[in-house]
């Protein structure tokens, strides 16, 4: 059986800021344990705030790789259709 997450990684490109990744992961676990639902936007903004790399962008690609690496599940925001009509 193959395990997902940190145990399954061998070699490859090293993270730009390992400490930041650990902070984001630990923050994620704490927030989920407290019952909060996190979105991609939450994780990306937290990562940007805690990164020591000067031009870190927290791109969509970075987030996808981070989610796969740590087996994270994030909530999607649902769009609500507006029922308001503009009256003329």
N, C-alpha and C positions, 0 to 999 in steps of 0.2 A: 504494500500500500504506500502510495506517495503522499507525503504530508504537504499541505499548502502553507505558504507564509515564509517566515524567516529561515526555518530549518531546511528548506528545499533549495536554497541558493548556493551556487558554486561559482566562484570567480565572477567574471563579468565586470562591467563598469562600476566603479565605486561611487557612492553618493557624493555630491559636492559638499554637503554639510551634514555629516552623520548625526551630530548632536541635535540639529534642528529636526531631522527626521524622527529621532527618538522622542523629542519634546512633543512633536505633533502626534505621534502614535500614543504616547502616554496620556496626553490631553484628550485624544479621541476616546480611549478606553474609559477615562474618568467621566466624561460627558455622557457616554452611552450607559455606563453603570448608574448614573443619576437619572436616567430616563429621557434624556434630551435627544431629539432627532437632529442629526447634522446634515447639512447639504454640502455640495461641492464648493460652493462659495464660502462657507464657514471654514472649511479645511484650508482652502487656498489662501484666504486672508490671514488665518493664524500662522501658516507657514511663512508667508511674506514678512510678518511682524517679527518672527523669531529666527530668521535666517541671517547668518553672518556673511554670506556671499553678496558682494556688492550689487550685481545686476541680476539677481534671482527673480524669475518671472512667475513661478508657480503656474505654468502653462497647463493646458488640457492634457497634453501628453505626459507631463510630469505627474499630474494627478492620477491618471490611469495606471501608470507604472507603480506609483505609491500604493494605490488601492490594491493592485494585484499582489504586490510584494508582501503586504501586511493583511491581506484578505479582509479589507474594509467594506462595509455596506453603508451607503449613504442614501438619504431620503431625497426624492425628487419633489420639487415644488410643483403643485398642480395648478394649472391655469384655470381661472374661473371666468366663464363667459359673462360679460356684462349684459344685464337685462334692461338697462336704461335705454330709453329712446330719446333722441334729440327732437324735441318738439319745435316746430316752426311756427 
